[in-house]
Amino acid sequence: PTQAPAVLTEEDQHENKIIKRIAEIHNEGLWPSRRLPVVYEPRRRKSRWDYLLEEMELMAVDFFQELHWKKEAAKMLAHAAAKHVQQRAELSRSRSENDGGSSEAVVDRLRNLARIVGDAVRKFWNEVQQTADSREVYQRRLAIEMILEETGDDEDSVWGHSSADKNLMWNCSPGDFGD
């Protein structure tokens, strides 16, 4: 029994032509035997999504640093509290040994300790305020830069080359404009 020759579809015929052409080009030395070189595409402009991803990355770093900072602050306060408790225990022991002791010296030591803890708390909240202020200024600058990019204007044409106007805008709060 003889079999009928297989009928090739149009797609198979096209594929065979391509394979034959590749073999011809390879024999001529124009087709590399290894992979083709990588073709680099031109850089595309940043989109809003790219800015969003950058902001998310910055926020992730910010949250991580804030967590680390809070842990360190808690550790410092815990050590200060432990030191206070230890000093208080020593004070009560020395009082019992001396039957009274100098009350002025005790008050001075307690005031000094309260001043140290108060300074640490004040420093903590000042750093929190500075961080919040710098974050607000950064977000304001980012928003203005995005608006300038969308409109195609450059910063000097908007501000009219006046650095006083620029400083006024960067240093004001959103409520200053009646929002």
C-alpha atoms as a printed R data frame, in Angstrom:
    type eleno elety resid chain resno      x      y       z
1   ATOM     1    CA   PRO     A     1  0.000  0.000   0.000
2   ATOM     2    CA   THR     A     2  1.322  3.341  -1.029
3   ATOM     3    CA   GLN     A     3  0.564  6.452   0.957
4   ATOM     4    CA   ALA     A     4 -0.482  9.713  -0.595
5   ATOM     5    CA   PRO     A     5  2.015 12.554  -0.152
6   ATOM     6    CA   ALA     A     6  1.139 14.805   2.769
7   ATOM     7    CA   VAL     A     7 -0.413 18.061   1.753
8   ATOM     8    CA   LEU     A     8  1.379 21.026   3.324
9   ATOM     9    CA   THR     A     9 -0.681 23.877   4.568
10  ATOM    10    CA   GLU     A    10  0.078 27.415   3.538
11  ATOM    11    CA   GLU     A    11  1.530 28.150   6.974
12  ATOM    12    CA   ASP     A    12  3.900 25.160   6.750
13  ATOM    13    CA   GLN     A    13  5.029 26.261   3.280
14  ATOM    14    CA   HIS     A    14  5.746 29.763   4.593
15  ATOM    15    CA   GLU     A    15  7.729 28.338   7.528
16  ATOM    16    CA   ASN     A    16  9.781 26.160   5.147
17  ATOM    17    CA   LYS     A    17 10.604 29.227   3.017
18  ATOM    18    CA   ILE     A    18 11.813 31.085   6.100
19  ATOM    19    CA   ILE     A    19 13.981 28.187   7.230
20  ATOM    20    CA   LYS     A    20 15.511 27.841   3.744
21  ATOM    21    CA   ARG     A    21 16.211 31.590   3.594
22  ATOM    22    CA   ILE     A    22 17.900 31.465   7.009
23  ATOM    23    CA   ALA     A    23 20.062 28.557   5.809
24  ATOM    24    CA   GLU     A    24 21.063 30.552   2.698
25  ATOM    25    CA   ILE     A    25 21.971 33.624   4.712
26  ATOM    26    CA   HIS     A    26 23.872 31.438   7.199
27  ATOM    27    CA   ASN     A    27 25.874 29.870   4.367
28  ATOM    28    CA   GLU     A    28 26.734 33.338   3.070
29  ATOM    29    CA   GLY     A    29 28.068 34.215   6.537
30  ATOM    30    CA   LEU     A    30 25.494 36.906   7.221
31  ATOM    31    CA   TRP     A    31 23.465 34.992   9.849
32  ATOM    32    CA   PRO     A    32 25.271 34.432  13.160
33  ATOM    33    CA   SER     A    33 25.232 30.939  14.578
34  ATOM    34    CA   ARG     A    34 24.646 32.367  18.064
35  ATOM    35    CA   ARG     A    35 21.881 34.595  19.342
36  ATOM    36    CA   LEU     A    36 21.147 37.901  17.743
37  ATOM    37    CA   PRO     A    37 22.549 41.002  19.448
38  ATOM    38    CA   VAL     A    38 20.331 42.846  21.878
39  ATOM    39    CA   VAL     A    39 18.660 45.916  20.429
40  ATOM    40    CA   TYR     A    40 18.376 48.762  22.886
41  ATOM    41    CA   GLU     A    41 15.233 50.833  22.823
42  ATOM    42    CA   PRO     A    42 15.324 54.573  23.433
43  ATOM    43    CA   ARG     A    43 14.424 55.727  26.938
44  ATOM    44    CA   ARG     A    44 10.814 56.659  27.325
45  ATOM    45    CA   ARG     A    45  9.492 59.674  29.199
46  ATOM    46    CA   LYS     A    46  8.357 59.196  32.762
47  ATOM    47    CA   SER     A    47  4.645 58.735  33.173
48  ATOM    48    CA   ARG     A    48  2.485 59.406  36.204
49  ATOM    49    CA   TRP     A    49  2.737 55.729  37.053
50  ATOM    50    CA   ASP     A    50  6.534 56.012  37.189
51  ATOM    51    CA   TYR     A    51  6.238 58.963  39.564
52  ATOM    52    CA   LEU     A    52  3.779 56.991  41.674
53  ATOM    53    CA   LEU     A    53  6.188 54.046  41.883
54  ATOM    54    CA   GLU     A    54  9.034 56.374  42.858
55  ATOM    55    CA   GLU     A    55  6.884 57.913  45.582
56  ATOM    56    CA   MET     A    56  5.939 54.439  46.818
57  ATOM    57    CA   GLU     A    57  9.609 53.508  46.985
58  ATOM    58    CA   LEU     A    58 10.415 56.686  48.922
59  ATOM    59    CA   MET     A    59  7.528 56.046  51.290
60  ATOM    60    CA   ALA     A    60  8.666 52.463  51.894
61  ATOM    61    CA   VAL     A    61 12.149 53.713  52.799
62  ATOM    62    CA   ASP     A    62 10.614 56.445  54.946
63  ATOM    63    CA   PHE     A    63  8.393 53.975  56.818
64  ATOM    64    CA   PHE     A    64 11.338 51.653  57.409
65  ATOM    65    CA   GLN     A    65 13.503 54.495  58.728
66  ATOM    66    CA   GLU     A    66 10.660 55.761  60.897
67  ATOM    67    CA   LEU     A    67 10.208 52.294  62.389
68  ATOM    68    CA   HIS     A    68 13.944 52.088  63.100
69  ATOM    69    CA   TRP     A    69 13.903 55.593  64.592
70  ATOM    70    CA   LYS     A    70 10.914 54.792  66.819
71  ATOM    71    CA   LYS     A    71 12.614 51.664  68.112
72  ATOM    72    CA   GLU     A    72 15.761 53.643  68.945
73  ATOM    73    CA   ALA     A    73 13.711 56.368  70.675
74  ATOM    74    CA   ALA     A    74 11.830 53.740  72.685
75  ATOM    75    CA   LYS     A    75 15.133 52.141  73.659
76  ATOM    76    CA   MET     A    76 16.502 55.493  74.847
77  ATOM    77    CA   LEU     A    77 13.376 56.223  76.881
78  ATOM    78    CA   ALA     A    78 13.439 52.726  78.377
79  ATOM    79    CA   HIS     A    79 17.070 53.185  79.442
80  ATOM    80    CA   ALA     A    80 16.243 56.601  80.918
81  ATOM    81    CA   ALA     A    81 13.312 55.118  82.840
82  ATOM    82    CA   ALA     A    82 15.441 52.221  84.083
83  ATOM    83    CA   LYS     A    83 18.142 54.662  85.179
84  ATOM    84    CA   HIS     A    84 15.526 56.732  86.980
85  ATOM    85    CA   VAL     A    85 14.150 53.688  88.796
86  ATOM    86    CA   GLN     A    86 17.661 52.603  89.737
87  ATOM    87    CA   GLN     A    87 18.553 56.065  91.050
88  ATOM    88    CA   ARG     A    88 15.324 56.217  92.998
89  ATOM    89    CA   ALA     A    89 16.060 52.841  94.592
90  ATOM    90    CA   GLU     A    90 19.571 54.000  95.503
91  ATOM    91    CA   LEU     A    91 18.135 57.190  96.933
92  ATOM    92    CA   SER     A    92 15.645 55.333  99.099
93  ATOM    93    CA   ARG     A    93 18.427 52.995 100.276
94  ATOM    94    CA   SER     A    94 20.696 55.886 101.164
95  ATOM    95    CA   ARG     A    95 17.825 57.584 102.990
96  ATOM    96    CA   SER     A    96 17.159 54.501 105.060
97  ATOM    97    CA   GLU     A    97 20.859 54.194 105.854
98  ATOM    98    CA   ASN     A    98 21.289 57.861 106.716
99  ATOM    99    CA   ASP     A    99 17.856 58.284 108.245
100 ATOM   100    CA   GLY     A   100 16.822 61.269 106.197
101 ATOM   101    CA   GLY     A   101 19.706 62.644 104.183
102 ATOM   102    CA   SER     A   102 19.711 66.049 102.559
103 ATOM   103    CA   SER     A   103 16.340 66.753 101.006
104 ATOM   104    CA   GLU     A   104 17.746 69.602  98.882
105 ATOM   105    CA   ALA     A   105 20.273 67.265  97.237
106 ATOM   106    CA   VAL     A   106 17.508 64.779  96.485
107 ATOM   107    CA   VAL     A   107 15.316 67.473  94.954
108 ATOM   108    CA   ASP     A   108 18.233 68.728  92.849
109 ATOM   109    CA   ARG     A   109 18.960 65.234  91.566
110 ATOM   110    CA   LEU     A   110 15.297 64.703  90.688
111 ATOM   111    CA   ARG     A   111 15.098 68.084  88.940
112 ATOM   112    CA   ASN     A   112 18.232 67.280  86.967
113 ATOM   113    CA   LEU     A   113 16.795 63.924  85.932
114 ATOM   114    CA   ALA     A   114 13.487 65.536  84.964
115 ATOM   115    CA   ARG     A   115 15.384 68.133  82.895
116 ATOM   116    CA   ILE     A   116 17.309 65.403  81.049
117 ATOM   117    CA   VAL     A   117 14.150 63.430  80.251
118 ATOM   118    CA   GLY     A   118 12.328 66.643  79.254
119 ATOM   119    CA   ASP     A   119 15.171 67.603  76.905
120 ATOM   120    CA   ALA     A   120 15.063 64.152  75.287
121 ATOM   121    CA   VAL     A   121 11.291 64.401  74.776
122 ATOM   122    CA   ARG     A   122 11.580 67.962  73.394
123 ATOM   123    CA   LYS     A   123 14.337 66.848  70.990
124 ATOM   124    CA   PHE     A   124 12.172 63.929  69.866
125 ATOM   125    CA   TRP     A   125  9.181 66.141  69.005
126 ATOM   126    CA   ASN     A   126 11.356 68.767  67.305
127 ATOM   127    CA   GLU     A   127 12.772 66.075  65.030
128 ATOM   128    CA   VAL     A   128  9.250 64.856  64.278
129 ATOM   129    CA   GLN     A   129  8.192 68.412  63.317
130 ATOM   130    CA   GLN     A   130 11.295 68.916  61.133
131 ATOM   131    CA   THR     A   131 10.642 65.624  59.357
132 ATOM   132    CA   ALA     A   132  7.010 66.543  58.735
133 ATOM   133    CA   ASP     A   133  7.948 70.028  57.472
134 ATOM   134    CA   SER     A   134 10.611 68.728  55.071
135 ATOM   135    CA   ARG     A   135  8.227 66.061  53.767
136 ATOM   136    CA   GLU     A   136  5.557 68.707  53.129
137 ATOM   137    CA   VAL     A   137  8.017 70.933  51.229
138 ATOM   138    CA   TYR     A   138  9.199 67.952  49.175
139 ATOM   139    CA   GLN     A   139  5.634 66.998  48.224
140 ATOM   140    CA   ARG     A   140  4.876 70.614  47.270
141 ATOM   141    CA   ARG     A   141  7.973 70.772  45.046
142 ATOM   142    CA   LEU     A   142  7.128 67.446  43.418
143 ATOM   143    CA   ALA     A   143  3.584 68.628  42.653
144 ATOM   144    CA   ILE     A   144  4.827 71.884  41.106
145 ATOM   145    CA   GLU     A   145  7.452 70.063  39.024
146 ATOM   146    CA   MET     A   146  4.784 67.688  37.699
147 ATOM   147    CA   ILE     A   147  2.559 70.655  36.775
148 ATOM   148    CA   LEU     A   148  5.452 72.378  35.022
149 ATOM   149    CA   GLU     A   149  6.273 69.185  33.133
150 ATOM   150    CA   GLU     A   150  2.662 68.756  32.021
151 ATOM   151    CA   THR     A   151  2.372 72.355  30.833
152 ATOM   152    CA   GLY     A   152  5.800 72.369  29.198
153 ATOM   153    CA   ASP     A   153  6.834 75.571  31.028
154 ATOM   154    CA   ASP     A   154 10.179 75.950  32.709
155 ATOM   155    CA   GLU     A   155 10.473 77.242  36.244
156 ATOM   156    CA   ASP     A   156 12.030 80.614  35.334
157 ATOM   157    CA   SER     A   157  9.240 81.547  32.922
158 ATOM   158    CA   VAL     A   158  6.630 80.844  35.606
159 ATOM   159    CA   TRP     A   159  8.426 82.778  38.338
160 ATOM   160    CA   GLY     A   160  9.678 85.576  36.069
161 ATOM   161    CA   HIS     A   161 13.301 85.121  37.280
162 ATOM   162    CA   SER     A   162 12.414 86.363  40.780
163 ATOM   163    CA   SER     A   163 13.964 84.221  43.473
164 ATOM   164    CA   ALA     A   164 11.835 85.985  46.105
165 ATOM   165    CA   ASP     A   165  8.682 84.601  44.458
166 ATOM   166    CA   LYS     A   166 10.175 81.105  44.432
167 ATOM   167    CA   ASN     A   167 11.112 81.265  48.111
168 ATOM   168    CA   LEU     A   168  7.657 82.559  48.993
169 ATOM   169    CA   MET     A   169  6.029 79.593  47.253
170 ATOM   170    CA   TRP     A   170  8.317 76.941  48.746
171 ATOM   171    CA   ASN     A   171  8.019 78.259  52.299
172 ATOM   172    CA   CYS     A   172  4.293 78.922  52.550
173 ATOM   173    CA   SER     A   173  1.698 76.489  53.792
174 ATOM   174    CA   PRO     A   174 -1.351 75.439  51.762
175 ATOM   175    CA   GLY     A   175 -3.687 77.327  54.117
176 ATOM   176    CA   ASP     A   176 -1.980 80.647  53.269
177 ATOM   177    CA   PHE     A   177 -3.930 80.868  50.006
178 ATOM   178    CA   GLY     A   178 -7.391 80.592  51.539
179 ATOM   179    CA   ASP     A   179 -7.858 76.881  50.666
